[in-house]
Amino acid sequence: MPYYYADEKMMLLSINHSERELERYLQDNLPICLDNFSMFQEEGYQITAGKIEIKAKFKGKVMIELDYPIIISQGVSVIELNHFSNQINLDLPKYFSVSQKLVETSVEKPGYVCLTCMENLATQENMRIESYPIHDQSYFENDIVWYRLEDKHPKSFGGSNFSFEFVIEYVSPEIEEQLQIEDIQNLEGNVGELLTYSVKANLNEVKFKDDTDLFEIGKNGEISFIPTYERKGTHFITITAESVSGQTDQELFILKIS
């Protein structure tokens, strides 16, 4: 099963590369399939075969051109064959195009399978698209999504319907760090004396607000004021922080003024 996305890399095959792959496959497996023409030799035929040369093209159909010099003889009869060709009514470039769009969507929308995207593509291209997320519970945690593409009116070859299948490595969503205000210790101050404190958070570019009229916290978390006699006593104060992405956090502390 080919991986079309793994290790943050797209590994889609080009049509040209796929044509060469099919040529190599036929080159390697045709002699095995023919079994050195043993079935015909058992019938009394003498067969001499030359070098195999194959050319594959995907242009709306799968077109195979085979140059394979063969001399067949039986008694005084001799037949020479050289060129063979075949066409399969299968639009492979369409499958490559749809698979590329599915991979790009998975990368652009990490963390889930876009069912709407699949449905729209299936309607546009008149095909069925199925996906099977598979969770790897082993140490390697190699989670994948298995895609299966098939025409709505499947093409049958050798008694089986043609399907185009590939897998991609599951793209995890980026998890944003949660905003947290560092614990604020309870503060004590004296009337007429400068009181300072710096509120801090775990993220950068955070804005702070307070819910008291004792002071106005700075945007960067600085508290600086001189308590007056009228403010003696214990005060419960809430500080709110907000990140650039809209996350918020609050921290309650006690301020005692003597």
Buried (B, 14 or more C-beta within 10 A) or exposed (E): EEBBBBEEEEBBBEEEEBBEEBBEEBBEEEEEEBEEBEEBEEEEBEBEBEEBEBEBBBEEBBBBBBBBBBBBBEEEEEEEEEEEEEEEEBBBEBBBBBBBBBBBBBEEEEEEBBEEBBEEBBEEBEBBBEBEEEEEEEEEEEBBBBBEBBBEEEBEEEEEEBBBBBBBBBBEEEEEEEBBBEEBEEBEBEEEEEBEBEBBBBBEEBBBBBEBEBBEBEEEBBBEBEBEEEBBEEBEBEBBBBBEEEBEBEBEBEBEBE
